[in-house]
Amino acid sequence: MELAMEGKQLVIGYGEKIIIPAMDVKIPKGKITSIIGPNGCGKSTLLKALARILPLQSGDIEIEGVKMSSLKTESIAKKLALLPQGPQAPEGLLVEELVAFGRYPYQKGFGKLSKEDHEHIERAMKATKVLDLKGRSVDTLSGGQRQRVWIAMALAQDTPIILLDEPTTYLDMAHQLEILELLKTLNEKEQKTIALVIHDLNLAARFSDHLIAMRSGTILYEGDVEHVMRKQVLADVFSLDAYIEEDPWSHKPTMVTYKLLHSKQ
Amino acid sequence: MFKNVKVLFPCLIVLILLLLVLDIQAGYASIPWNELLSSLFAHGDETTRFLIVELRLPRVLASLLIGIGLSLSGCVLQGVSHNEMTEPGLLGINAGAGLMMALYLLLFQNQSPHFSFLLPLLAFAGAGLTFWIEYKLASNKKKLHPNRLLLMGVAISMAITSLTTILMLKMPDQQYAFVQSWIAGNIWGASWTSVLFLTVSMAVIFGLIAYKSRILNALALQEEVSIGIGVNVFKESRLFFVLAIILASLCASIGGGLSFVGLVCPHLARRIVGPNYKKLVPASVLIGGVLLLVADIGSRTLFLPYEMPIGIVATVIGAPYFLYLLMKN
């Protein structure tokens, strides 16, 4: 398995408070990896550390085999794009202005956009179907449109790896699917490595190639969907008693219903 | 129509030129227009010429420059601190400058002949020192916490203002009045030397900020996004904080405790041209210039034969308009 990113002996936390005490983590190249786990298990923290938002307290992260600590933040931005959870744009910022921020690591000086920059911006807006919104102000868009615009920004960054922190939260079911279909297309057509934090297990199972299941700051299970989306795993990770069947359409395992373990119902 | 910067900027520049002329003409000894023109462009009456070239022109230009500087400073600070309420006064810049001056006056009772040279230096030192303390307290491990910096600024400037008040109580009346009017914001001791110094240093800082407006734009995004697109947030925001503080200190050294300008003008500029710093920087600068020129005209004509501190006039003009802007949303 070729790796896009690898974290070795990671210790991650906020000051005194350690969230992830010791972790080795692998993000396979060219695949969609979903990080799942209960609230507070450290999945967003892990993603932030992988995206160098949160400094490591110890350990190393390698990106395509190169130690991230040896790279300038600007060079990392050419390899890895991040979509944080619930991103906010300054009031009045236009869609095309926001997408153009993706070209930041390629610009110099005053930052006049080159022909190449314009091409990347337009391509990103086409792929995410936001081209006809380009003159709109970001804060006037609907939740689904806004999320697509942010993904367009990440795309304009032209990186082999994209990390997304809960990209489907606050969206209705159709818009959640729309975002995940978009990620799938990017993964298949442009061979992007995608890693995301997501709460909906069935969507995670349906759209991912690789799952990482976390609890209390450690990885309990990782591997392909069939290996992780199992009754025993969900019991260990979420304390859920889950009824799992094959999805007749996607042929991936899917959770038909569930209850809390030890509950009386 | 004014949303288009190609219309807005030339209009503002013309407005500034008009206000400049009006401002030179305004005041206790009002100058007839024909004399004004002849002394500016030809050899007119010697007294009028002295009044205009040596007294009024430096003061008028100083007002313009201070408006520009404070507005630019506020505009930068609001971006890097992610807070619309930020302005240089909030960080205790004026308070620090005021305390230094009060200390000097109290310790060296004499009016040293070099006072007019010393005052800017003192103000600058006081402002710089205040910011340095706040900065040290608000950053750790290569991370600057803008919110902590602002809270620190509020607390420290309150403490410093109280100290200054205590010092002022010990002053003779004349000194007390001087410090009082300085704190309210008064263009003091504007000479050609200080105008020239302000112009050169502010031009350099303006150039740097305008050149780096791409980075300023990226810093105004939330921190996770800024880092994600490759901004060295700690290094760059520190640079912008320092540039903004230098600007504000320069202004405080000649204009005293003007506070409102740095808050209102960038806000107004943002309402008109939007959040893109490539337009916002020039717009703030021009609007700041306009406001202080108007305030200067007001300060020298409204209460003849007395002169109001320009800071008070700027606030009286700015505050209702600011409220109106906030109410409208």
Interface residues (C-beta under 8 A of the other chain):
Chain A: K48 A51 R52 I53 P55 K72 T73 E74 S75 I76 A77 K78 A81 L82 L83 P84 P87 Q88 A89 P90 E91 G92 L93 L94 E97 F101 G102 Y104 P105 Q107 G109 F110 G111 M153 A154 Q157
Chain B: K141 A210 Y211 S213 R214 N217 A218 A220 L221 Q222 E223 E224 V225 I227 G228 I229 G230 V231 N232 R270 G274 P275 N276
